[in-house]
Amino acid sequence: MEKNILLVVGLDLALSQEVQNILEKEGYEVKFISILTGDIINCLVNNTPQLVMIDFEEAQSDRCIQLGRYLLNEDSIPFLYFSSDADNVILENIKRTRPYGFLIKPLRDKDVKACVKLILYNYTHKNIDLLKTDKKVIEDVPYRIRHVINYINENINEKIDIDELANLTKWKKHHFIRIFSSIIGVTPYQYILINKMEIAKALIEDTDQPINEIAFDLGFVNYSNFGHIFKKICFTSPENYRKTKKQYAELQKPGI
């Protein structure tokens, strides 16, 4: 699967490199374009990012807000702002563009990773969350897909059959796959695997549980299949992922 492309827009290349160092370890591809670029909208479209990260500098506040308004009106790419300040004037200007997130500089690794992960996840699911915005709006298609998503989330540690999911919607299998893919952006099978790998990454990074046990607990019948899928989605083996994360954690310890 292709990596999610995250686009940093600003003047500070060093900030972009910092974001790159934080997020490329998580499997994202980070690119940078200057806020002073003449046709910034065209550059943005050509890079096809899944998330735009705007470095809000007071000297370029008008251009930053202009870009935020464009992204708000298009509503096809989520975006967030970085800022070294969060006074009322800045927040008033920023909030009118309704960003999906806001991070204070200097950046902290955990804040950046958590914010990006939540934004991408919530944006992927926005089409099935109509009930959050209007309790009177209950459209049949989003409601059925939301029911499927809830079922997947509740049974993510089990082996989930696509026929079983289709039965939840009362649609024929091929129709279900087509509708699910058009709303969520990936097939039901891909969605299940992506979410299983997110859980696997967290367990590999934050626990000492043997990787073959993690694979079994997530419903994989054998380690070989798990390792192949992990590498395809995360671009590295489970063992190398754990080793890299431990090395990075050691480097972050005080005095090193």
Phi and psi in degrees as GROMACS dihedral restraints (atoms count N, CA, C in turn):
[ dihedral_restraints ]
;  ai    aj    ak    al  type     phi  dphi    fc
    3     4     5     6     1   -74.2    20    10
    4     5     6     7     1   149.4    20    10
    6     7     8     9     1   -72.6    20    10
    7     8     9    10     1   149.2    20    10
    9    10    11    12     1   -70.1    20    10
   10    11    12    13     1   130.4    20    10
   12    13    14    15     1   -95.1    20    10
   13    14    15    16     1   124.3    20    10
   15    16    17    18     1  -111.8    20    10
   16    17    18    19     1   129.8    20    10
   18    19    20    21     1  -111.2    20    10
   19    20    21    22     1   118.0    20    10
   21    22    23    24     1   -92.9    20    10
   22    23    24    25     1   125.8    20    10
   24    25    26    27     1  -116.5    20    10
   25    26    27    28     1   122.7    20    10
   27    28    29    30     1   176.9    20    10
   28    29    30    31     1  -156.9    20    10
   30    31    32    33     1  -114.1    20    10
   31    32    33    34     1   -20.9    20    10
   33    34    35    36     1   -93.1    20    10
   34    35    36    37     1    98.6    20    10
   36    37    38    39     1   -63.7    20    10
   37    38    39    40     1   -32.7    20    10
   39    40    41    42     1   -62.6    20    10
   40    41    42    43     1   -36.7    20    10
   42    43    44    45     1   -64.2    20    10
   43    44    45    46     1   -43.3    20    10
   45    46    47    48     1   -59.6    20    10
   46    47    48    49     1   -41.4    20    10
   48    49    50    51     1   -67.2    20    10
   49    50    51    52     1   -35.0    20    10
   51    52    53    54     1   -64.5    20    10
   52    53    54    55     1   -45.8    20    10
   54    55    56    57     1   -62.1    20    10
   55    56    57    58     1   -40.5    20    10
   57    58    59    60     1   -61.1    20    10
   58    59    60    61     1   -44.2    20    10
   60    61    62    63     1   -62.1    20    10
   61    62    63    64     1   -36.0    20    10
   63    64    65    66     1   -73.8    20    10
   64    65    66    67     1   -44.4    20    10
   66    67    68    69     1   -96.3    20    10
   67    68    69    70     1   -24.3    20    10
   69    70    71    72     1   -68.0    20    10
   70    71    72    73     1   -24.6    20    10
   72    73    74    75     1   -67.4    20    10
   73    74    75    76     1   -20.3    20    10
   75    76    77    78     1   -93.9    20    10
   76    77    78    79     1     4.0    20    10
   78    79    80    81     1    95.0    20    10
   79    80    81    82     1     9.1    20    10
   81    82    83    84     1   -93.2    20    10
   82    83    84    85     1   156.7    20    10
   84    85    86    87     1  -107.6    20    10
   85    86    87    88     1   122.7    20    10
   87    88    89    90     1  -108.9    20    10
   88    89    90    91     1   128.2    20    10
   90    91    92    93     1  -120.9    20    10
   91    92    93    94     1   163.3    20    10
   93    94    95    96     1  -132.7    20    10
   94    95    96    97     1   136.7    20    10
   96    97    98    99     1  -134.8    20    10
   97    98    99   100     1   148.3    20    10
   99   100   101   102     1   -75.8    20    10
  100   101   102   103     1   141.4    20    10
  102   103   104   105     1   -64.8    20    10
  103   104   105   106     1   -18.1    20    10
  105   106   107   108     1   -87.6    20    10
  106   107   108   109     1    -1.7    20    10
  108   109   110   111     1   -55.9    20    10
  109   110   111   112     1   133.9    20    10
  111   112   113   114     1   -56.6    20    10
  112   113   114   115     1   -62.5    20    10
  114   115   116   117     1  -101.3    20    10
  115   116   117   118     1    72.3    20    10
  117   118   119   120     1   -66.8    20    10
  118   119   120   121     1   -31.6    20    10
  120   121   122   123     1   -65.8    20    10
  121   122   123   124     1   -43.0    20    10
  123   124   125   126     1   -64.4    20    10
  124   125   126   127     1   -40.4    20    10
  126   127   128   129     1   -62.0    20    10
  127   128   129   130     1   -40.9    20    10
  129   130   131   132     1   -62.3    20    10
  130   131   132   133     1   -47.2    20    10
  132   133   134   135     1   -62.8    20    10
  133   134   135   136     1   -41.3    20    10
  135   136   137   138     1   -66.6    20    10
  136   137   138   139     1   -27.6    20    10
  138   139   140   141     1   -84.2    20    10
  139   140   141   142     1   -12.2    20    10
  141   142   143   144     1    41.6    20    10
  142   143   144   145     1    57.6    20    10
  144   145   146   147     1   -76.4    20    10
  145   146   147   148     1   155.6    20    10
  147   148   149   150     1   -91.4    20    10
  148   149   150   151     1   -13.6    20    10
  150   151   152   153     1  -155.3    20    10
  151   152   153   154     1   135.4    20    10
  153   154   155   156     1  -108.7    20    10
  154   155   156   157     1   131.3    20    10
  156   157   158   159     1  -118.3    20    10
  157   158   159   160     1   109.4    20    10
  159   160   161   162     1   -97.8    20    10
  160   161   162   163     1   121.4    20    10
  162   163   164   165     1   -84.7    20    10
  163   164   165   166     1   103.9    20    10
  165   166   167   168     1   -80.8    20    10
  166   167   168   169     1   107.9    20    10
  168   169   170   171     1  -110.3    20    10
  169   170   171   172     1   133.6    20    10
  171   172   173   174     1   -57.3    20    10
  172   173   174   175     1   -35.8    20    10
  174   175   176   177     1   -65.9    20    10
  175   176   177   178     1   -24.3    20    10
  177   178   179   180     1  -118.1    20    10
  178   179   180   181     1    28.0    20    10
  180   181   182   183     1   -60.8    20    10
  181   182   183   184     1   -38.5    20    10
  183   184   185   186     1   -62.2    20    10
  184   185   186   187     1   -43.6    20    10
  186   187   188   189     1   -68.3    20    10
  187   188   189   190     1   -37.9    20    10
  189   190   191   192     1   -63.2    20    10
  190   191   192   193     1   -45.7    20    10
  192   193   194   195     1   -66.9    20    10
  193   194   195   196     1   -38.7    20    10
  195   196   197   198     1   -59.6    20    10
  196   197   198   199     1   -43.2    20    10
  198   199   200   201     1   -65.8    20    10
  199   200   201   202     1   -41.2    20    10
  201   202   203   204     1   -60.6    20    10
  202   203   204   205     1   -41.1    20    10
  204   205   206   207     1   -65.0    20    10
  205   206   207   208     1   -38.3    20    10
  207   208   209   210     1   -62.5    20    10
  208   209   210   211     1   -46.8    20    10
  210   211   212   213     1   -65.0    20    10
  211   212   213   214     1   -36.1    20    10
  213   214   215   216     1   -62.8    20    10
  214   215   216   217     1   -45.9    20    10
  216   217   218   219     1   -69.8    20    10
  217   218   219   220     1   -37.2    20    10
  219   220   221   222     1   -72.7    20    10
  220   221   222   223     1   -39.0    20    10
  222   223   224   225     1    51.9    20    10
  223   224   225   226     1    40.8    20    10
  225   226   227   228     1  -117.7    20    10
  226   227   228   229     1   -11.5    20    10
  228   229   230   231     1  -139.2    20    10
  229   230   231   232     1   126.3    20    10
  231   232   233   234     1   -71.5    20    10
  232   233   234   235     1   157.7    20    10
  234   235   236   237     1  -149.7    20    10
  235   236   237   238     1   157.5    20    10
  237   238   239   240     1  -139.1    20    10
  238   239   240   241     1   168.1    20    10
  240   241   242   243     1  -117.2    20    10
  241   242   243   244     1   145.6    20    10
  243   244   245   246     1  -103.3    20    10
  244   245   246   247     1   147.2    20    10
  246   247   248   249     1  -157.9    20    10
  247   248   249   250     1   146.7    20    10
  249   250   251   252     1   -87.3    20    10
  250   251   252   253     1    -3.9    20    10
  252   253   254   255     1  -137.7    20    10
  253   254   255   256     1   153.8    20    10
  255   256   257   258     1  -139.8    20    10
  256   257   258   259     1    41.4    20    10
  258   259   260   261     1   -71.5    20    10
  259   260   261   262     1   170.0    20    10
  261   262   263   264     1   -62.6    20    10
  262   263   264   265     1   -35.1    20    10
  264   265   266   267     1   -65.4    20    10
  265   266   267   268     1   -46.9    20    10
  267   268   269   270     1   -62.7    20    10
  268   269   270   271     1   -45.7    20    10
  270   271   272   273     1   -64.8    20    10
  271   272   273   274     1   -36.4    20    10
  273   274   275   276     1   -63.1    20    10
  274   275   276   277     1   -42.8    20    10
  276   277   278   279     1   -65.8    20    10
  277   278   279   280     1   -43.3    20    10
  279   280   281   282     1   -71.2    20    10
  280   281   282   283     1   -42.2    20    10
  282   283   284   285     1   -65.1    20    10
  283   284   285   286     1   -23.7    20    10
  285   286   287   288     1   -70.1    20    10
  286   287   288   289     1   -16.5    20    10
  288   289   290   291     1   -91.9    20    10
  289   290   291   292     1    -2.1    20    10
  291   292   293   294     1    50.3    20    10
  292   293   294   295     1    62.0    20    10
  294   295   296   297     1   -69.0    20    10
  295   296   297   298     1   164.9    20    10
  297   298   299   300     1   -89.8    20    10
  298   299   300   301     1    -9.7    20    10
  300   301   302   303     1  -168.1    20    10
  301   302   303   304     1   165.9    20    10
  303   304   305   306     1  -150.7    20    10
  304   305   306   307     1   127.5    20    10
  306   307   308   309     1  -126.8    20    10
  307   308   309   310     1   135.6    20    10
  309   310   311   312     1   -88.5    20    10
  310   311   312   313     1   134.7    20    10
  312   313   314   315     1   -87.9    20    10
  313   314   315   316     1   146.7    20    10
  315   316   317   318     1   -69.8    20    10
  316   317   318   319     1   146.3    20    10
  318   319   320   321     1   -77.8    20    10
  319   320   321   322     1   147.7    20    10
  321   322   323   324     1  -111.8    20    10
  322   323   324   325     1   134.8    20    10
  324   325   326   327     1   -50.5    20    10
  325   326   327   328     1   -50.6    20    10
  327   328   329   330     1   -63.6    20    10
  328   329   330   331     1   -37.8    20    10
  330   331   332   333     1   -63.6    20    10
  331   332   333   334     1   -45.0    20    10
  333   334   335   336     1   -63.7    20    10
  334   335   336   337     1   -48.3    20    10
  336   337   338   339     1   -62.9    20    10
  337   338   339   340     1   -43.4    20    10
  339   340   341   342     1   -65.9    20    10
  340   341   342   343     1   -44.4    20    10
  342   343   344   345     1   -62.7    20    10
  343   344   345   346     1   -47.2    20    10
  345   346   347   348     1   -63.7    20    10
  346   347   348   349     1   -45.0    20    10
  348   349   350   351     1   -61.7    20    10
  349   350   351   352     1   -43.5    20    10
  351   352   353   354     1   -68.8    20    10
  352   353   354   355     1   -40.1    20    10
  354   355   356   357     1   -62.4    20    10
  355   356   357   358     1   -48.0    20    10
  357   358   359   360     1   -63.9    20    10
  358   359   360   361     1   -39.9    20    10
  360   361   362   363     1   -66.6    20    10
  361   362   363   364     1   -48.9    20    10
  363   364   365   366     1   -65.8    20    10
  364   365   366   367     1   -36.7    20    10
  366   367   368   369     1   -67.8    20    10
  367   368   369   370     1   -37.7    20    10
  369   370   371   372     1   -60.0    20    10
  370   371   372   373     1   -32.8    20    10
  372   373   374   375     1   -99.2    20    10
  373   374   375   376     1     7.1    20    10
  375   376   377   378     1   -64.3    20    10
  376   377   378   379     1   -29.6    20    10
  378   379   380   381     1   -71.7    20    10
  379   380   381   382     1   -13.8    20    10
  381   382   383   384     1  -107.3    20    10
  382   383   384   385     1     6.2    20    10
  384   385   386   387     1  -107.5    20    10
  385   386   387   388     1    36.0    20    10
  387   388   389   390     1   -61.5    20    10
  388   389   390   391     1   -30.6    20    10
  390   391   392   393     1   -66.4    20    10
  391   392   393   394     1   -19.6    20    10
  393   394   395   396     1   -71.3    20    10
  394   395   396   397     1   -31.5    20    10
  396   397   398   399     1   -97.9    20    10
  397   398   399   400     1   -26.4    20    10
  399   400   401   402     1  -153.8    20    10
  400   401   402   403     1   106.9    20    10
  402   403   404   405     1   -67.0    20    10
  403   404   405   406     1   -15.7    20    10
  405   406   407   408     1   -84.4    20    10
  406   407   408   409     1   -14.0    20    10
  408   409   410   411     1   -93.2    20    10
  409   410   411   412     1   112.7    20    10
  411   412   413   414     1  -131.6    20    10
  412   413   414   415     1    90.0    20    10
  414   415   416   417     1   -85.4    20    10
  415   416   417   418     1   138.8    20    10
  417   418   419   420     1   -60.1    20    10
  418   419   420   421     1   -47.2    20    10
  420   421   422   423     1   -65.4    20    10
  421   422   423   424     1   -54.7    20    10
  423   424   425   426     1   -58.2    20    10
  424   425   426   427     1   -35.5    20    10
  426   427   428   429     1   -64.7    20    10
  427   428   429   430     1   -43.2    20    10
  429   430   431   432     1   -66.1    20    10
  430   431   432   433     1   -42.8    20    10
  432   433   434   435     1   -66.9    20    10
  433   434   435   436     1   -37.3    20    10
  435   436   437   438     1   -62.6    20    10
  436   437   438   439     1   -38.8    20    10
  438   439   440   441     1   -61.6    20    10
  439   440   441   442     1   -40.3    20    10
  441   442   443   444     1   -65.4    20    10
  442   443   444   445     1   -45.1    20    10
  444   445   446   447     1   -59.0    20    10
  445   446   447   448     1   -44.3    20    10
  447   448   449   450     1   -61.5    20    10
  448   449   450   451     1   -40.2    20    10
  450   451   452   453     1   -64.5    20    10
  451   452   453   454     1   -43.9    20    10
  453   454   455   456     1   -60.1    20    10
  454   455   456   457     1   -47.6    20    10
  456   457   458   459     1   -61.4    20    10
  457   458   459   460     1   -36.8    20    10
  459   460   461   462     1   -75.2    20    10
  460   461   462   463     1   -21.6    20    10
  462   463   464   465     1  -123.0    20    10
  463   464   465   466     1    25.9    20    10
  465   466   467   468     1   -63.0    20    10
  466   467   468   469     1   -23.0    20    10
  468   469   470   471     1   -83.9    20    10
  469   470   471   472     1    -4.3    20    10
  471   472   473   474     1  -101.6    20    10
  472   473   474   475     1   169.1    20    10
  474   475   476   477     1   -80.5    20    10
  475   476   477   478     1   116.7    20    10
  477   478   479   480     1  -104.9    20    10
  478   479   480   481     1   126.0    20    10
  480   481   482   483     1   -93.8    20    10
  481   482   483   484     1   134.7    20    10
  483   484   485   486     1   -64.6    20    10
  484   485   486   487     1   -36.6    20    10
  486   487   488   489     1   -60.4    20    10
  487   488   489   490     1   -38.0    20    10
  489   490   491   492     1   -63.4    20    10
  490   491   492   493     1   -40.8    20    10
  492   493   494   495     1   -66.4    20    10
  493   494   495   496     1   -42.3    20    10
  495   496   497   498     1   -60.6    20    10
  496   497   498   499     1   -37.8    20    10
  498   499   500   501     1   -63.6    20    10
  499   500   501   502     1   -29.2    20    10
  501   502   503   504     1   -64.9    20    10
  502   503   504   505     1   -29.2    20    10
  504   505   506   507     1   -92.8    20    10
  505   506   507   508     1   -13.8    20    10
  507   508   509   510     1    70.0    20    10
  508   509   510   511     1    13.4    20    10
  510   511   512   513     1   -97.2    20    10
  511   512   513   514     1   160.8    20    10
  513   514   515   516     1   -69.7    20    10
  514   515   516   517     1   153.5    20    10
  516   517   518   519     1   -54.7    20    10
  517   518   519   520     1   -50.9    20    10
  519   520   521   522     1   -64.8    20    10
  520   521   522   523     1   -37.1    20    10
  522   523   524   525     1   -66.4    20    10
  523   524   525   526     1   -41.6    20    10
  525   526   527   528     1   -60.4    20    10
  526   527   528   529     1   -48.0    20    10
  528   529   530   531     1   -61.0    20    10
  529   530   531   532     1   -41.6    20    10
  531   532   533   534     1   -64.8    20    10
  532   533   534   535     1   -45.8    20    10
  534   535   536   537     1   -66.6    20    10
  535   536   537   538     1   -45.8    20    10
  537   538   539   540     1   -57.3    20    10
  538   539   540   541     1   -46.7    20    10
  540   541   542   543     1   -64.1    20    10
  541   542   543   544     1   -38.1    20    10
  543   544   545   546     1   -69.0    20    10
  544   545   546   547     1   -30.9    20    10
  546   547   548   549     1   -87.3    20    10
  547   548   549   550     1   -45.3    20    10
  549   550   551   552     1   -89.5    20    10
  550   551   552   553     1   -27.2    20    10
  552   553   554   555     1    99.2    20    10
  553   554   555   556     1    -9.2    20    10
  555   556   557   558     1  -140.1    20    10
  556   557   558   559     1   164.1    20    10
  558   559   560   561     1   -71.3    20    10
  559   560   561   562     1   161.8    20    10
  561   562   563   564     1   -55.8    20    10
  562   563   564   565     1   -41.0    20    10
  564   565   566   567     1   -62.0    20    10
  565   566   567   568     1   -45.4    20    10
  567   568   569   570     1   -64.3    20    10
  568   569   570   571     1   -39.8    20    10
  570   571   572   573     1   -61.1    20    10
  571   572   573   574     1   -44.5    20    10
  573   574   575   576     1   -61.2    20    10
  574   575   576   577     1   -47.4    20    10
  576   577   578   579     1   -65.3    20    10
  577   578   579   580     1   -41.6    20    10
  579   580   581   582     1   -59.6    20    10
  580   581   582   583     1   -43.9    20    10
  582   583   584   585     1   -71.0    20    10
  583   584   585   586     1   -35.6    20    10
  585   586   587   588     1   -63.4    20    10
  586   587   588   589     1   -39.8    20    10
  588   589   590   591     1   -69.6    20    10
  589   590   591   592     1   -31.5    20    10
  591   592   593   594     1   -63.8    20    10
  592   593   594   595     1   -42.1    20    10
  594   595   596   597     1   -66.1    20    10
  595   596   597   598     1   -42.5    20    10
  597   598   599   600     1   -59.9    20    10
  598   599   600   601     1   -44.6    20    10
  600   601   602   603     1   -59.4    20    10
  601   602   603   604     1   -43.5    20    10
  603   604   605   606     1   -63.7    20    10
  604   605   606   607     1   -42.4    20    10
  606   607   608   609     1   -68.9    20    10
  607   608   609   610     1   -39.4    20    10
  609   610   611   612     1   -65.2    20    10
  610   611   612   613     1   -39.3    20    10
  612   613   614   615     1   -78.2    20    10
  613   614   615   616     1   -40.3    20    10
  615   616   617   618     1  -104.2    20    10
  616   617   618   619     1    -3.5    20    10
  618   619   620   621     1  -132.1    20    10
  619   620   621   622     1   170.5    20    10
  621   622   623   624     1  -103.6    20    10
  622   623   624   625     1    14.2    20    10
  624   625   626   627     1   -59.5    20    10
  625   626   627   628     1   132.0    20    10
  627   628   629   630     1   -55.3    20    10
  628   629   630   631     1   141.3    20    10
  630   631   632   633     1   -64.9    20    10
  631   632   633   634     1   -35.4    20    10
  633   634   635   636     1   -65.6    20    10
  634   635   636   637     1   -30.6    20    10
  636   637   638   639     1   -70.7    20    10
  637   638   639   640     1   -38.6    20    10
  639   640   641   642     1   -60.1    20    10
  640   641   642   643     1   -44.5    20    10
  642   643   644   645     1   -59.5    20    10
  643   644   645   646     1   -46.6    20    10
  645   646   647   648     1   -64.0    20    10
  646   647   648   649     1   -43.2    20    10
  648   649   650   651     1   -64.0    20    10
  649   650   651   652     1   -24.3    20    10
  651   652   653   654     1   -92.7    20    10
  652   653   654   655     1     9.4    20    10
  654   655   656   657     1    91.6    20    10
  655   656   657   658     1    10.7    20    10
  657   658   659   660     1   -86.1    20    10
  658   659   660   661     1   135.6    20    10
  660   661   662   663     1   -76.0    20    10
  661   662   663   664     1   -22.9    20    10
  663   664   665   666     1  -150.6    20    10
  664   665   666   667     1   157.3    20    10
  666   667   668   669     1   -67.4    20    10
  667   668   669   670     1   -34.8    20    10
  669   670   671   672     1   -58.7    20    10
  670   671   672   673     1   -45.0    20    10
  672   673   674   675     1   -64.9    20    10
  673   674   675   676     1   -42.7    20    10
  675   676   677   678     1   -60.3    20    10
  676   677   678   679     1   -48.1    20    10
  678   679   680   681     1   -61.6    20    10
  679   680   681   682     1   -39.3    20    10
  681   682   683   684     1   -63.9    20    10
  682   683   684   685     1   -44.8    20    10
  684   685   686   687     1   -69.5    20    10
  685   686   687   688     1   -41.2    20    10
  687   688   689   690     1   -57.3    20    10
  688   689   690   691     1   -46.6    20    10
  690   691   692   693     1   -65.8    20    10
  691   692   693   694     1   -36.8    20    10
  693   694   695   696     1   -66.4    20    10
  694   695   696   697     1   -38.7    20    10
  696   697   698   699     1   -87.7    20    10
  697   698   699   700     1   -38.4    20    10
  699   700   701   702     1  -102.2    20    10
  700   701   702   703     1    -3.7    20    10
  702   703   704   705     1    66.0    20    10
  703   704   705   706     1    21.4    20    10
  705   706   707   708     1  -161.5    20    10
  706   707   708   709     1   164.9    20    10
  708   709   710   711     1   -77.9    20    10
  709   710   711   712     1   158.3    20    10
  711   712   713   714     1   -58.6    20    10
  712   713   714   715     1   -40.0    20    10
  714   715   716   717     1   -64.8    20    10
  715   716   717   718     1   -43.8    20    10
  717   718   719   720     1   -68.1    20    10
  718   719   720   721     1   -34.0    20    10
  720   721   722   723     1   -62.0    20    10
  721   722   723   724     1   -46.4    20    10
  723   724   725   726     1   -64.0    20    10
  724   725   726   727     1   -43.4    20    10
  726   727   728   729     1   -61.6    20    10
  727   728   729   730     1   -45.0    20    10
  729   730   731   732     1   -64.3    20    10
  730   731   732   733     1   -42.2    20    10
  732   733   734   735     1   -65.5    20    10
  733   734   735   736     1   -39.2    20    10
  735   736   737   738     1   -67.1    20    10
  736   737   738   739     1   -39.9    20    10
  738   739   740   741     1   -64.6    20    10
  739   740   741   742     1   -41.2    20    10
  741   742   743   744     1   -65.8    20    10
  742   743   744   745     1   -39.8    20    10
  744   745   746   747     1   -63.6    20    10
  745   746   747   748     1   -37.8    20    10
  747   748   749   750     1   -64.3    20    10
  748   749   750   751     1   -39.9    20    10
  750   751   752   753     1   -67.7    20    10
  751   752   753   754     1   -24.5    20    10
  753   754   755   756     1   -83.3    20    10
  754   755   756   757     1    -9.4    20    10
  756   757   758   759     1   -68.2    20    10
  757   758   759   760     1   141.8    20    10
  759   760   761   762     1   -55.1    20    10
  760   761   762   763     1   137.6    20    10
  762   763   764   765     1    88.2    20    10
  763   764   765   766     1     0.6    20    10
